[in-house]
Amino acid sequence: MKIILSPSKTQNHERKRKDKGKNILKEAKTKELFNYLKSLSKEDLGEELDIQGNLLDRTYELYQEHSFEDQTLPAIECYNGSVFKQLDLESYDQEQFSYLQEKLIIISPMYGPLHSDTEIWPYRLEMRLKPDGINLYEYWQEVMKDYFADVDLIVNLASNEYSKVVEKNYQGKIIDFYFKEEKEDGSLKTVGYYVKQNRGRMLEQLIKKQVKSLEAVKNINLEGYVFNEDHSSENEFYFIKPFEK
């Protein structure tokens, strides 16, 4: 079983843990992307990454100052979006850290599949973009196919933008998650912010409880979001927060 997760655009730049982690899986492919983005003018970088203003200024500086000799940091420390903010890393014991390092795979457009302790440099890139005309789904497709070839079950906490690069050639079982809120009339609504938050909460519970079975997943309560048998299917798990009267 592996748990897949999207990366976040917001990232840290300062290392906390002293232990050295894993090397990136496909260094040559990563360096090709880094070097191309570093070679661009600020204007061209903005067009490639679909950014402007202060964000473009910071991103251009990031790539211009980047060196492959720079200090790296573990992927789980680098990403700092709303999903990752739900993880209480400081509270994990050794067994929980081992579970995290074994089970979690972050799907990165810059690095491919990442373990939580893979050593990376901060970057700015999204899977939907095409730097130098490169289709990043195709760029990483064979890497993902080979990496997940022997994995029998994927717990999918990634967004569709990232999970589809894994799903395209995967032959095993994938469980997709849906987080909904019940309205007064019984209909269901999706709130984007809470979807991201609940992906992080779900991962936090999987790590804390070191979950290894789908039945154990169904028993998780995410601050009121609980597994709903009626809406769920073999490959789709719905966690719904009932309407409070």
N, C-alpha and C positions, 0 to 999 in steps of 0.2 A: 504493500500500500504506500502510495505517495500522495502528498497534499500539494496542489499547485496554487500559486498566488501571483497576482500581478505585482509589478514593481510600483513605486510611487515616484512622482515627479519631484516632490520635495525631499531633499536629502541632507544628511549631516556630512561634515567634512573632518570631524575630529574623532580620533580613535579612543576607545575606552579600554577594551580588553587587550591584555598583553600577549596572550597565546596566539601564535601564528596559525592561520587556518589553511584551507585548501587553495590550490592554484586554480585559475580559471580554466575551463575545459578546452576551449579552442582559442588559444592566445593569438594566433595569426589572423583569425577572422575578426576578433575584437580590435586588434591593432590597425587593421585595414580601415575600419569605421572611424576610429579615433583620429588616425592620420588624415583621413579625408576631411573630416569636420574641422580639424585644426588648420588645414590648408586654405580654408575659405576666408574671403573678406567678411567683414561684419554684415554687410548688406546681403551677401549670398547666404551666409549662415542663417540670417533671419528668414529668408525665403525657404531654405531647406527645412528648417525646424518650425516654421509657421509661428514665429514669435517676433516681438518688437519692444521698443522702449527700454525700461530698466531691466526687464528680464533678458532681453537680447544683450544688453551691455554686460550683465553678469555672466551670461553663458559664453559670450565671445571671450571674455577674460579667462573663464574656466578652461576653455580649450587652448587658448594661446599660452597660458602658463603651465599647461599640463606637460608632465614628463613621465615616461614609464619607470623612472627612478623614484618618483614621488611615493610617499607612504600610502599604503592601501589601508582599508578597514573592512571588517567582516560585513557581508551584505546585510545582515540583520541589523547592524548598527548604522549602516549607510542610509537605508530607506526610513523616511520619517513621516509618511502620510497617515491619514486617519485610520487605515487598517492596522498599520504597525504600532500606532499609539496605544492600541488595546493590549499590547503584549507587555507583561510585567517581568521583563527579563531578569531584573535584579532579584526576584523572588524564586527563580527556578533552582531546583537542586540538580545534582549531576545527572540523575536519570532523566529528568525532564529536558535538560540540555541535550542529552544524547538522543532523545526522541526527536527533538527539534532538528538536530543536525542530520538525522537519518531520514526523516519523513518529509520535511518541507523542501519544495523546489520552487524557487522564484523564477518566473519566465521573463527574461530580460532581452530587449531588442539589441543591446550592446554586447551582452555576454552569453546569451543562450541560457541553458538551464543553470541555475545557481543554487548551491546549498547555502544554508544560513551562515556558515562560517567560510564561504568562499571569499577570498581577498579581492576587493575591487576598488576602482577609482570612481569618485563621483562623476556624473555625466548628465547630459540632457539629450534624450532621444525617445521617440515613441514608435511603437510597432507599426502604426498606420502610415508612417512617413516613408519616403523613398530617397534616402541620401544617395547622391550620384546615380539616381535612377534604379537603385537596388531595391527590389521587393524583399523586405525583411522576412516575410513569411516564407518565401522560397529560400532565402539565404540561410535560414535556420532549420528548414524542414527536415533534411536528412539527419542533422544532429539530434533533433527531437525524436525522430523515428528510432534511431539507434539507442538513444538514452533510455527511452521508455519501453523498449522492446520486451523486456523481461518483467515489467511491472504488471501485476494482474488487476489492480484496482487503483483508480485515481479519484481522490476527493477534490472536487473542483471548486475552489474558493476564488478563482480568478475571474476577471471580466471576460466577456466574449472576445474583445479585441486581442487578448493574450491567450486564452484557452484554445482558440481555434487553430493555432499553430501546432498544438499538441494533438488535438482531436483528429486532424486530417488523416493521419496514417496509423492511429492507435487502434489496436485490435482488442484491448481489454475492456473492462467495465469502468464507466465514468459516472459518478454521481454529481449532478448539478444541483445547486442550492438556490432557493428562492425565499426571500424574506419579505413578508407582506404584513400589512395592518388591516384588521377588519373594521369596516365603517359601520355606522348605525344601521344601515339598510342591509347589512350582511355581505355587501360587495367588498372586494379586496383592493387595496391601493399599495403602490410601491413608492417609498420615499428614498431617493438616491443616497442621501447622507446616511440614513440608517442602514441601508444595504451595505455600504462600505464598513460602517461601524460593526455590523453584525458578522461580516466576514472575519474581521479581526477578533471579535469576541468568540466566534466559533473556533478559530485557530487557537486562541488562548485556552479554551476548555479542552480541546483535543490534546494540547501539550500538557496541561495540568493533570488531566486524568490518564494521559498516555493511552488514548483510545486506539484499539486495534480492530474493532468490529463495527459493522453498520448498525447493529442493534444498540450498541453503546452510544453511537452518534444520535440515534433517535431519542435517547433519554436526556439529552442536553437541554437545559433551559437557559435561554439568552435574555435574561431580565424581562421575562414575560413572553418572549417569542418561543413557542413550543412546536414540536413536530406535529403536523396535521396529517393523519392517515388518509382522510377523504380526498384531499387535493394532491397527495403525493403518489408517485408511481415507483416502479423498480429503479429507475434511473434519475428521478427528480424528487428531491426532498424539499417540501414546503415547511417553513417555520413561520407560524402566524401568531400575531399578537391579537388576542380577542378584544372586541370592543368593550370598553368599561362603561357600564350603565350608571 
